[in-house]
Amino acid sequence: MAHDKPNLPQKICAACARPFAWRRKWARDWAEVRFCSDACRTGRYAAAKGGLDPGGGKR
């Protein structure tokens, strides 16, 4: 039996607006999942786009 990855449910990330697919670790709480990654969940994605620190941040 082949693995049918294209048939997994998808959502749109609340932070970056990109689609992401269901993962086994989210099986119990898929209804509450809103973000595609920890970076989006914690707001690091907005900082990388320049939303929080226009000066460029630490180097």
C-alpha positions in Angstrom: 0.0 0.0 0.0 1.4 3.4 -1.0 1.5 6.4 1.2 -0.9 9.1 0.0 0.6 12.3 1.2 -1.5 14.6 -1.1 -4.7 13.4 0.6 -3.8 14.8 4.0 -5.9 17.6 5.4 -4.4 21.1 5.1 -4.8 24.5 6.9 -3.5 28.0 6.3 -1.0 29.2 8.9 -2.3 32.2 10.9 1.1 33.9 10.9 2.7 33.4 7.5 -0.5 32.5 5.5 1.2 29.4 3.9 -0.6 26.1 3.6 0.6 23.2 5.9 -0.5 19.6 6.1 -1.7 17.4 8.9 1.0 15.7 11.0 0.7 12.6 13.2 1.8 14.6 16.3 -1.2 16.9 15.8 -3.7 14.0 15.6 -5.3 14.7 19.0 -5.6 18.5 18.6 -5.8 19.2 14.9 -8.8 21.4 15.4 -6.8 23.7 17.6 -3.6 23.9 15.5 -3.2 27.3 13.9 0.5 27.7 13.1 2.8 25.7 10.8 5.9 25.9 13.0 7.2 27.1 16.4 8.7 30.1 14.6 5.3 31.3 13.5 3.7 30.4 16.8 6.2 32.5 18.8 6.2 35.5 16.4 9.8 35.0 15.1 8.4 35.0 11.6 7.1 38.6 11.9 10.5 39.7 13.3 12.3 38.2 10.3 10.1 40.1 7.9 11.0 43.4 9.7 7.7 43.8 11.6 9.3 44.1 15.0 12.9 45.3 14.5 13.5 47.4 11.4 17.1 47.9 12.4 18.1 44.4 11.6 18.4 42.9 15.1 21.5 41.2 16.6 24.3 40.0 14.3 
